[in-house]
Amino acid sequence: MDIERRKLALPALALALLSVVPVSVIPAFGASADEDAVAKNVEAFRAAQFAADAKALDALCAAELSYSHSDGKLEDKAMFIANATSGKSKFLSLEYKDTNIRVVGPAAVVRFHWVGESEAVADGKKSATNLHILMNWQKQGADWKLLSRAATKL
């Protein structure tokens, strides 16, 4: 069997290029099971925030939670849940738009555009929020837990 070097050059070049192209550049052919699980938890978190559901928020957040607001206020898990469920205000609407999820080993980086409107219970004053959110989720056992969150005003 005669094999010419020219016939081997193209496959060798293709293999060499594949070995230096970052995996993130190669398109995925569908979401992984972990990406699906994180997406479900992100939506469950949004729904729990909207409903001010302390039990659901507790289940979704890691004990080590670091929750940063767009004004720089920092909360741990207990403070976040207490403030999110205090009843001082209620959401009228809350959307997470253009959600992007990237799973990297036991971590997931989630980014989205937060658009919401809330109302203060005491005086009925409404306020709108327009934020960019970065969440970091960590796989703990079989569950994905929110480990940190940071917000930036748009």
N, C-alpha and C positions, 0 to 999 in steps of 0.2 A: 504494500500500500504506500503510495507516494503522497506525502503531505508537504505542501509548499508553505514557506514562511509567510507569504502574503495572505494565505487563507487563515492563518492563526492570529494574524495581527489584529483584526477587528474584534474578535471575542476577547483577546487579552486586553485590549484597550478598554472595552466595555467593563470588564471586571475591575480594572484599575480605577476607572472613574467611579464605579459604584462604591468602592472601598473608601473614597474620600468625600463623597457626598453625605452631608449630615442626614440622619434619619428623618429629622423634622421636615426636610425638603421633599421627601418622598411622600406623595399623597396617600392618605389612608383610604382603604376600601370600605369603610364603615366604622362606626364607633365601637370601641372595645367594651367589654362588660364593665370594666372600671369606669370608663367615661359615662356609660349609661347610669351606673349607680350614683356617681357624683351629680349628674344632671338631675336625677330624681331627688337627691338630697337638697340641691340648690332650690328646686321648686318647692319642696317641703318646707325649707327654711323661709322662703318668701311668703308662703301661705301662713306659716306660724307667726311671722312678723305681722302680717296683715290682721290676723285674728287675735294677736297678743296672747298666744297660747304658750304659757310658761313650761308646761310639761313637754310639749313638742320641741321647744327651743333647747331645753335641758338635754333632751335625747340627741339632738343634732350637734351640740357643741362639745368640744374637748374640755376637760377639766382645766387645761392650761390656756384657755382662750384669751387672746389679746384682741380687743375690739376697739378700733380707732375711728372716731367720727371726723367729719370734714372740718370741724372747728378745732381739731387737735385733742379733744377730750378722749381719754383712754379709759377703758373699762375692762375689768376681769369678767369671768363668766357670771358670777353672782350679781355683780353690779349691772351688767348688760341685761340679764333676764329681769331683774327687779325694775329697771328703768323702762324696758320695752313693754312690760306688762303692768305698769303702774296705774293705768286708766286715766292719766292726765291728758292724753290725747288719743285720737283714734285715726286710723288710716281711712281715707275715702277712696283712694286708689293707690296701687303699688305695682309697677311693672319692672321686670328685669329684661332689658332689651339687648339684642346683639350679644348674647352670651357666648363666650369662648372658653372651652375647657381643654386643658392640656394635662394629661396624667404623665408623671415622671416617677417611676418606681412607686413608693408608698406615699407620694405626695401628688396633689392636684392643684394647679394654678387656674383660678377662675376669674375672668374679667367680664364686666357687663356695665351697661348704662342703666342707672336707677332713675326712674321717673315716678314721682309719687306726689300725693296731696294728702295732708292730714289736717285735722281740726282739733283745736284745744277744747277740752270739755268745759272748762271753767267759763270761757267767754265766747266760744263759738268761732274764734279767729282761725281762718284757714291759712295754711302755708304750703307752698309748693317746693319740692326738692328735685334737683337735677344734678346727679352725681355720677362720677366714674368710680366703680368699686373694684377692688382687688381682694379676692378671698384665697386663702390657702387652706386646703383640706388635707387631712392626714388619715391614712388607712390604719385603723386601730383594730386588730383582729380582723373580723370580716366586715366591719362597719367603717364608713367614711365620716369623720368628725371635722367640724370647722375649727381650725387651729388659730387662724388670724384673719382679720378683716381691716382694710383701710379704705377711706373714702376721700375723694377730691371733688371740690365744687367745680361745676362746669359753667 
